[in-house]
Amino acid sequence: MASLDIQGVTKAFGATRVLHGIDLAIQDGEMVVIVGASGCGKSTLLRIVAGLETASTGAVLIDKVDVTPLEPADRDIAMVFQTYALYPHMTVFDNMAYGLKIRRLPKAEIAARVKEAAELLSIGQLLERKPRQLSGGQRQRVAMGRAIVRHPKLFLFDEPLSNLDAKLRVQMRAEIRRLQKRLRVTSLFVTHDQVEAMTLGDRLVVMHEGRAAQIGTPMEVWARPADTYVASFIGSPAMNFLPATLAEGGHAARLAGGALWRFTDGARPGGDGAAITIGIRPEHLLPGGVDGLPVTLELAEPLGSETVLHAHLDDGTPITARVPGATATEGLSLAPDLAALHVFDATTGKRIDAT
């Protein structure tokens, strides 16, 4: 086990800069998930930690030792890829043992490590099979086993679940988290899937255009998003954003249609009439209520225990609600949980907290 420190890392490909000074400290045994849309720089950052890419500036330290100039093989890390990268002509045993054989470990130790990892991953009965005889989930377990047997200081995961079907992704997600907690190996996990991020990470790094838009625990990021990008990316369905202005000395928001929503946690800075954006998550909107907004329903998605409503306000602003059970749609209005309002600067998109 080890700590990982990423200090001021930047990366440019020619004139295109893809990372803009990333600072991140990961504690011994911690699982940190880097999440963001395609092209945000998350995989590039992971490859720099692995030594597969060279940082333009900055440093990577493992256990306080600067490994920036070291080759990947000298960093004592193990990486699990999206594509499994198994040798098709080798058995499961040989795939898992290959890296240990290269390091010239004794045969008895190799066999013991492979057996231990296979038991952890419930693939002991597959050791004599070839990769073509395995399902996608079994191949991913083999790839993880190949990493585990090395007893590395650091695990790196590069979207390892993206090739699996939805049901298997849920299962493997739980297995990865269970294994990481049991082994307590410091881990960096990259994904574009916010559900994976929320369920796997001790902390999240939400990347946006080569920058860390927010770093925090999953619930911190969900409950107090730093800006409208983070707010829209974390949560499903995505947060609603409504144009508004400050009113009543910053104690309320006046929506574009005239409705007044009062804040329950104090005033926001800025004079009355200052442009803001109100954020409200779909699960914090309920049908009816004195503060309800009349909406025109476009689509209802019944999911059994809940229904997702897609609608728009009179001015055309789209709005989504996630409500319990089945909901009548005639004369529908949606009212917010006023304690769950988020306030953002209309120009910068940055969060505005109560003073």
C-alpha positions in Angstrom: 0.0 0.0 0.0 1.1 3.5 -0.7 0.1 7.2 -1.0 -0.1 8.9 -4.4 0.6 12.6 -4.9 -0.1 14.3 -8.2 1.5 17.8 -8.1 0.8 20.5 -10.7 0.5 18.0 -13.6 -0.1 19.6 -17.1 -0.1 18.0 -20.5 -0.1 19.4 -24.0 -0.1 17.6 -27.3 1.5 20.2 -29.5 -0.5 23.4 -29.2 -3.4 21.6 -27.6 -3.3 21.6 -23.8 -5.4 18.8 -22.3 -4.5 19.1 -18.6 -4.2 22.4 -16.8 -2.4 21.8 -13.5 -3.9 18.9 -11.6 -3.2 18.6 -7.9 -4.4 15.5 -6.1 -3.3 13.7 -2.9 -4.5 10.1 -2.4 -4.1 8.5 1.0 -2.9 5.0 1.7 -5.6 2.5 0.9 -8.0 5.1 -0.6 -10.1 4.5 -3.7 -10.4 7.8 -5.8 -12.5 7.9 -8.9 -11.9 10.3 -11.7 -15.1 11.0 -13.6 -16.0 13.2 -16.5 -17.2 13.3 -20.1 -15.2 12.0 -23.0 -12.2 14.3 -23.8 -12.0 15.9 -20.3 -8.5 14.5 -19.8 -9.2 11.8 -17.2 -7.5 8.9 -19.1 -4.5 11.1 -20.0 -4.1 11.8 -16.3 -4.2 8.1 -15.5 -1.7 7.3 -18.2 0.7 9.9 -16.8 0.4 8.2 -13.3 1.1 4.9 -15.0 4.1 6.3 -16.9 2.5 5.6 -20.3 2.4 9.3 -21.0 4.9 12.0 -20.0 3.7 15.1 -18.2 4.6 18.4 -19.7 5.1 19.8 -16.3 4.5 18.6 -12.7 5.4 15.5 -10.8 3.9 12.1 -9.7 5.0 10.8 -6.3 4.3 7.3 -4.9 5.0 7.0 -1.2 6.7 10.4 -1.3 9.2 9.2 -4.0 9.2 11.1 -7.3 8.5 8.4 -10.0 8.0 11.0 -12.8 11.2 9.9 -14.6 10.7 6.2 -14.1 9.5 3.7 -16.7 6.1 2.0 -16.0 7.7 -1.3 -15.0 9.7 0.5 -12.3 6.7 2.2 -10.6 5.3 -0.9 -8.8 1.8 -0.3 -10.1 -0.8 -2.6 -11.8 -3.3 -1.5 -14.4 -6.6 -3.0 -15.4 -7.7 -2.0 -18.9 -11.0 -1.6 -20.7 -10.1 -4.3 -23.2 -8.8 -7.0 -20.8 -5.5 -7.4 -22.8 -5.3 -11.2 -22.2 -2.9 -13.4 -24.1 -5.3 -15.6 -26.2 -2.9 -18.5 -26.5 -2.3 -18.8 -22.7 -4.4 -20.4 -20.0 -6.0 -18.3 -17.3 -3.2 -19.5 -14.9 -0.5 -18.5 -17.3 -2.1 -15.1 -18.0 -2.2 -14.4 -14.3 1.3 -15.7 -13.7 3.0 -14.1 -16.6 4.2 -10.9 -14.9 5.5 -12.9 -11.9 7.4 -15.2 -14.3 9.0 -12.2 -15.9 10.2 -11.1 -12.4 11.6 -14.6 -11.9 9.7 -15.4 -8.8 9.9 -19.0 -7.5 7.4 -21.4 -9.1 5.9 -22.2 -5.7 5.3 -18.5 -4.9 3.8 -17.9 -8.3 1.4 -20.8 -7.9 0.4 -19.7 -4.4 -0.3 -16.1 -5.5 -2.3 -17.2 -8.5 -4.4 -19.6 -6.4 -5.0 -16.9 -3.7 -6.2 -14.4 -6.3 -8.3 -16.9 -8.2 -10.1 -17.8 -4.9 -10.7 -14.1 -4.2 -12.2 -13.7 -7.6 -14.1 -17.1 -7.7 -12.3 -18.2 -10.9 -10.4 -21.1 -9.4 -12.2 -23.6 -11.6 -11.2 -21.6 -14.8 -7.4 -21.7 -14.4 -6.9 -24.2 -17.3 -9.2 -22.5 -19.7 -8.2 -20.1 -22.5 -9.6 -16.6 -22.8 -11.9 -17.5 -25.7 -13.7 -20.0 -23.4 -14.6 -17.2 -20.9 -17.5 -14.8 -20.7 -16.8 -11.0 -20.6 -17.2 -11.0 -16.8 -14.8 -13.9 -16.4 -12.2 -12.2 -18.6 -12.5 -9.1 -16.5 -11.9 -11.1 -13.3 -8.8 -12.7 -14.9 -7.5 -9.2 -15.8 -8.1 -8.1 -12.2 -6.4 -11.3 -10.9 -3.3 -10.6 -13.0 -3.1 -7.2 -11.2 -3.7 -8.6 -7.8 -1.0 -11.3 -7.9 1.7 -8.6 -8.3 0.9 -7.2 -4.9 1.4 -3.7 -6.3 1.6 -0.4 -4.4 -1.1 1.1 -6.6 -4.0 -0.1 -8.7 -5.1 1.9 -11.8 -8.4 1.1 -13.5 -9.1 2.5 -17.0 -12.9 2.2 -17.5 -12.7 -1.6 -16.9 -16.5 -2.2 -16.9 -17.4 -0.3 -20.1 -17.5 -3.5 -22.2 -19.9 -5.4 -19.9 -23.7 -5.5 -20.1 -25.7 -3.5 -17.6 -26.4 -6.4 -15.1 -22.8 -7.6 -15.1 -21.6 -4.0 -14.6 -23.5 -3.8 -11.4 -22.2 -7.1 -10.2 -18.6 -6.3 -11.1 -18.8 -2.8 -9.6 -19.7 -4.4 -6.3 -16.9 -7.0 -6.6 -14.3 -4.3 -7.4 -15.3 -2.3 -4.3 -15.4 -5.4 -2.1 -11.9 -6.4 -3.2 -10.4 -3.0 -2.9 -11.7 -2.7 0.7 -10.4 -6.1 1.5 -7.0 -5.6 0.0 -6.7 -1.9 1.0 -4.6 -1.1 -2.1 -4.5 2.5 -3.0 -6.6 2.8 -6.2 -7.3 5.3 -9.0 -10.3 4.5 -11.1 -11.3 6.3 -14.3 -14.9 6.2 -15.6 -17.4 8.4 -17.5 -20.3 6.7 -15.7 -21.4 8.8 -12.7 -23.2 5.8 -11.1 -19.9 3.9 -11.0 -18.2 7.0 -9.6 -20.8 7.5 -6.8 -20.8 3.9 -5.7 -17.0 3.1 -6.0 -15.1 6.1 -4.8 -14.1 7.2 -1.3 -13.6 10.5 -3.1 -14.4 11.8 -6.6 -12.5 14.0 -8.9 -14.9 15.6 -11.4 -12.9 16.6 -14.5 -14.0 19.3 -16.9 -11.9 20.5 -19.9 -8.7 19.4 -18.3 -9.3 20.8 -14.9 -10.5 19.3 -11.6 -13.9 21.0 -11.3 -14.4 19.5 -7.9 -12.8 17.0 -5.5 -14.8 15.6 -2.6 -16.7 12.6 -1.3 -19.5 11.4 -3.4 -22.2 12.9 -1.1 -20.3 16.2 -0.9 -20.2 16.5 -4.6 -23.9 15.5 -5.0 -25.1 17.7 -2.1 -22.9 20.8 -2.8 -21.8 20.8 -6.4 -19.2 23.5 -7.0 -20.7 24.7 -10.3 -23.4 24.0 -12.9 -21.2 21.6 -14.7 -20.7 19.3 -11.7 -24.3 19.7 -10.8 -25.5 18.6 -14.2 -23.0 15.7 -14.4 -23.6 14.1 -11.0 -27.1 12.9 -10.5 -29.6 11.1 -12.8 -31.8 12.5 -14.2 -29.7 15.6 -14.3 -30.4 18.7 -12.2 -32.9 21.3 -13.5 -31.6 24.8 -14.1 -34.0 27.7 -14.0 -33.1 31.4 -14.7 -34.0 33.7 -11.9 -33.0 36.9 -10.1 -32.4 37.6 -6.4 -35.3 39.2 -4.4 -36.2 40.2 -0.8 -32.6 41.2 0.0 -31.1 37.9 -1.3 -33.5 35.8 0.8 -35.5 34.6 -2.2 -35.3 33.9 -6.0 -37.8 35.4 -8.5 -38.2 32.9 -11.3 -38.7 34.1 -14.9 -42.4 33.3 -14.7 -42.8 35.4 -11.6 -42.9 32.6 -8.9 -41.0 33.5 -5.7 -39.0 30.7 -4.0 -37.6 31.6 -0.6 -34.3 30.2 0.6 -34.4 28.3 3.9 -30.7 28.7 4.7 -30.2 32.5 4.6 -29.5 35.2 2.1 -27.3 35.1 -1.0 -24.9 38.0 -1.7 -25.8 40.5 -4.5 -28.5 43.1 -4.8 -32.1 42.4 -5.7 -32.4 41.8 -9.4 -29.0 40.2 -9.7 -29.1 37.3 -12.3 -28.7 33.8 -10.8 -29.5 30.3 -11.8 -31.6 28.1 -9.5 -30.7 24.4 -9.5 -33.2 21.8 -8.3 -32.8 18.0 -8.6 -35.7 16.0 -10.2 -36.2 14.1 -7.0 -36.8 17.4 -5.1 -39.8 18.3 -7.2 -43.3 17.1 -6.2 -46.7 17.4 -7.8 -48.8 20.3 -6.4 -48.1 22.5 -3.5 -48.4 26.3 -2.9 -45.1 27.0 -4.7 -46.0 24.7 -7.6 -45.1 25.8 -11.2 -47.6 24.9 -13.9 -46.0 22.7 -16.5 -46.9 21.0 -19.7 -46.1 17.3 -19.7 -44.1 16.0 -22.7 -43.3 12.4 -21.5 -43.9 10.2 -18.5 -41.6 7.3 -17.9 -43.2 4.8 -15.4 -40.5 2.8 -13.6 -42.7 1.0 -11.2 -41.8 2.5 -7.8 -41.3 5.9 -9.4 -42.1 7.9 -12.5 -39.9 10.3 -14.4 -41.8 13.3 -15.8 -40.3 15.3 -18.7 -42.1 18.7 -19.1 -41.6 22.3 -19.8 -42.6 25.6 -18.2 -44.8 28.2 -19.9 -41.7 30.0 -21.2 -40.4 26.8 -22.7 -37.7 26.0 -20.1 -37.4 22.2 -19.8 -38.0 20.6 -16.4 -37.7 17.0 -15.2 -39.2 15.5 -12.0 -38.8 12.1 -10.4 -41.9 11.3 -8.4 -43.0 8.3 -6.4 -45.3 5.8 -8.0 -47.8 6.8 -10.7 -48.8 10.5 -10.9 -51.9 12.1 -12.4 -50.8 14.3 -15.3 -53.8 16.5 -15.8 -53.3 20.1 -14.7 -49.9 19.1 -13.4 -47.8 21.5 -11.3 -44.4 20.9 -9.7 -43.4 22.4 -6.3 -39.8 22.3 -5.0 -38.4 21.2 -1.7 -37.2 24.7 -0.8 -34.5 23.3 1.5 -32.9 21.6 -1.5 -32.4 24.6 -3.8 -29.0 25.3 -5.3 -27.9 28.8 -6.3 -25.4 29.5 -9.0 -23.9 32.6 -10.6 -25.7 33.2 -13.9 -22.5 34.2 -15.6 -19.8 32.0 -14.2 -21.9 29.0 -13.2 -20.1 28.9 -9.8 -22.0 28.0 -6.6 -23.3 30.8 -4.4 -23.6 29.9 -0.7 -25.6 31.7 1.9 -23.9 34.4 3.8 
